[in-house]
Amino acid sequence: MADRLFTVQEANQALETVRPLAEEMVRLRRSLRELEAEHEALAVSAAGNGHGLDPRSAEARMEAVQREQVALAECVSRIQAAGVQVKDLDSGLLDFPSERDGEVVLLCWRVGEREIGWWHTVDDGFAGRRPLAG
């Protein structure tokens, strides 16, 4: 059972707090993937002859990766502290535990959506999401 159950209205109100965090989470995840790809490219270069490899640049990229990882973890932690489940870092998919017809379900939202408009059972996941209206 979830620690907290949200009504649709409460979940939409919670979006005022978690939406900016989820948007930042998505931005940080995208940035982190780019930094990791750059770091990997440097590692491949270093594994070759290392010609033109600037150790300070590689170190700066690694520090940037670590900063982004910490910031991303902080976003996730703050969202979870609000009682909301983070389901996908890349799309900003969040679930708000709720109750429907006596069963615990998840109200489903992701970055780019205006408000909570979907739900799914705990077992169905995103693939089984259904509109709230109807």
C-alpha positions as a printed Julia matrix, in Angstrom:
134×3 Matrix{Float64}:
   0.0    0.0     0.0
   1.22   3.51   -0.79
   2.18   5.87    2.01
  -0.15   8.48    0.59
  -3.17   8.31   -1.68
  -4.03  11.31   -3.85
  -7.4   12.38   -5.16
  -7.29  13.67   -8.74
  -7.65  17.21   -7.37
  -4.79  16.69   -4.88
  -2.58  15.22   -7.6
  -3.23  18.2    -9.87
  -2.42  20.54   -6.97
   0.8   18.58   -6.31
   1.79  19.2    -9.93
   2.43  22.82   -8.96
   5.38  21.54   -6.94
   6.48  18.43   -8.82
   6.05  19.68  -12.42
   9.11  21.97  -12.29
  11.08  19.19  -10.6
  10.04  16.69  -13.27
  10.92  19.14  -16.05
  14.32  19.7   -14.45
  14.73  15.93  -14.04
  14.16  15.43  -17.78
  16.57  18.25  -18.65
  19.23  16.88  -16.32
  18.8   13.34  -17.67
  19.23  14.6   -21.25
  22.29  16.64  -20.27
  23.75  13.7   -18.37
  23.36  11.39  -21.36
  25.15  13.94  -23.57
  27.97  14.37  -21.04
  28.34  10.61  -20.67
  28.53  10.21  -24.46
  31.23  12.9   -24.64
  33.13  11.21  -21.81
  32.88   7.85  -23.58
  34.18   9.4   -26.8
  37.15  10.77  -24.87
  37.78   7.35  -23.35
  37.8    5.78  -26.83
  40.27   8.44  -27.98
  42.48   7.8   -24.97
  42.39   4.07  -25.65
  43.78   4.79  -29.12
  46.93   6.83  -29.21
  45.52   9.51  -26.89
  46.8   12.14  -29.3
  45.29  15.52  -28.56
  43.66  14.34  -25.34
  43.55  17.08  -22.73
  43.45  15.47  -19.26
  41.96  18.64  -17.74
  39.1   18.54  -20.23
  38.39  14.92  -19.4
  38.47  15.69  -15.69
  36.14  18.67  -16.14
  33.66  16.5   -18.05
  33.75  13.85  -15.33
  33.11  16.53  -12.68
  30.19  17.82  -14.75
  28.78  14.27  -14.97
  29.01  13.93  -11.2
  27.29  17.31  -10.62
  24.45  16.37  -12.97
  24.07  12.98  -11.27
  23.77  14.65   -7.86
  21.26  17.21   -9.15
  19.22  14.47  -10.87
  19.15  12.39   -7.7
  17.99  15.47   -5.75
  15.08  16.03   -8.17
  14.01  12.39   -7.87
  14.31  12.53   -4.09
  12.17  15.67   -3.83
   9.48  14.19   -6.08
   9.41  10.98   -4.06
   9.29  12.97   -0.81
   6.0   14.43   -2.07
   4.58  10.89   -2.24
   4.91  10.66   -6.02
   6.55   7.75   -7.86
   9.12   8.45  -10.57
   8.63   5.92  -13.36
  10.78   7.24  -16.23
  13.59   9.79  -16.06
  13.72  10.42  -19.81
  10.05  11.32  -20.31
   9.34  12.62  -16.82
   6.71   9.96  -16.2
   5.22  10.17  -12.7
   2.57   8.13  -10.88
   0.41   9.38   -8.03
  -1.02   6.56   -5.87
  -4.79   6.86   -5.66
  -7.91   4.81   -5.04
 -10.56   3.91   -7.59
 -13.52   1.69   -6.79
 -11.79   0.49   -3.62
  -8.59  -0.52   -5.42
  -5.2    1.23   -5.24
  -4.41   2.58   -8.71
  -1.92   5.06  -10.1
  -2.81   8.43  -11.56
  -0.42   8.86  -14.46
   1.24  12.07  -15.7
   4.3   12.97  -17.72
   6.13  16.12  -18.66
   4.27  17.95  -21.39
   0.79  17.06  -20.18
  -1.29  19.92  -18.79
  -2.86  17.98  -15.94
  -3.57  14.5   -14.63
  -5.77  12.87  -17.24
  -4.85   9.18  -17.03
  -4.79   6.27  -14.61
  -3.77   2.63  -14.62
  -3.74  -0.31  -12.25
  -0.58  -1.04  -10.31
   0.06  -4.13  -12.45
  -0.77  -2.65  -15.87
   1.74   0.18  -15.9
   1.93   2.86  -18.57
   0.86   0.49  -21.35
  -2.5    0.02  -19.6
  -3.23   3.66  -18.91
  -6.82   4.79  -19.42
  -8.37   8.24  -19.52
  -9.89   9.48  -16.27
 -13.01  10.65  -18.05
 -14.96   7.69  -19.27
